[in-house]
Amino acid sequence: MYRISFPSFFLFCFISLRILGQDSSSVYRLKVSDLNIGVDSRFLHTIQDSASASYYSTATQGISFRYQSSIILQALTKYPGKRFKIGDLLSGEMAAGIMQSNDPVQNTPLWFAYRFEMGMVMQYRFSPHVDLGVNLILLRFARDYVTQNVSGSAIDVRLRVKRLVFEGGVDNRVLRIFGYVANANDEANMRHLGFRFLLSLDRNIGARLEWLGKSRSANGDGLLNMRMYWGKSF
């Protein structure tokens, strides 16, 4: 249902870079610690009758808050010349809003979701204009009350080019530690893409897209999550 290719995404990223990334400043960095607020929407199509190809549809809209930090990387900010950094990763995200659904199981108009993550982060500074980072989410405890429990693990690759940050990776919705590797082709694996633009040294705007296509789902579900946010990094 949702066909999004990595080549198309990176083509969009580089076009955006030509438009927005003309800042020659070298003081921007790829940061991990961040506090942001955003709008969150989720859409689920659950198969109702395979013979007639009919589906239940569920949609949510709400406001979400996210806080992410790294104690070790925050301490390493005292050493700006250090090219390679590795540290811990802790994050929490909560959302609340309204739900609309024709699924009889979803019988409440209110919606609530949470996501807590623990893991590690690695970063390498190639030049004043380019940083590369990898976030390994080893333990994720989450619930969105739209689908089943989505606790698991994830990997997120991040690339900063001047003032643009591009993100992409895989989220496993069942297995913790390295589920996205152990079950690389499993239906539990979602994909995600995102970007953020650095408005200043400590402020940014961004968006994140998560999806699970019907072709990868054993029961024909199609899931799409979208979030747009404004944040402050430190």
DALINDA-V536352 format. One record per helix or strand of 3 or more residues. SS is the DSSP state (hx for helix, st for strand). FROM is the first residue (numbers start at 1). TO is the last residue. If there is no record, write none. Layout:
ss->SS from->FROM to->TO
ss->SS from->FROM to->TO
This chain:
ss->hx from->6 to->20
ss->st from->34 to->49
ss->st from->54 to->69
ss->hx from->71 to->78
ss->st from->84 to->101
ss->st from->110 to->127
ss->st from->130 to->143
ss->st from->152 to->161
ss->st from->164 to->172
ss->hx from->179 to->182
ss->st from->189 to->198
ss->st from->203 to->212
ss->hx from->214 to->216
ss->st from->222 to->233
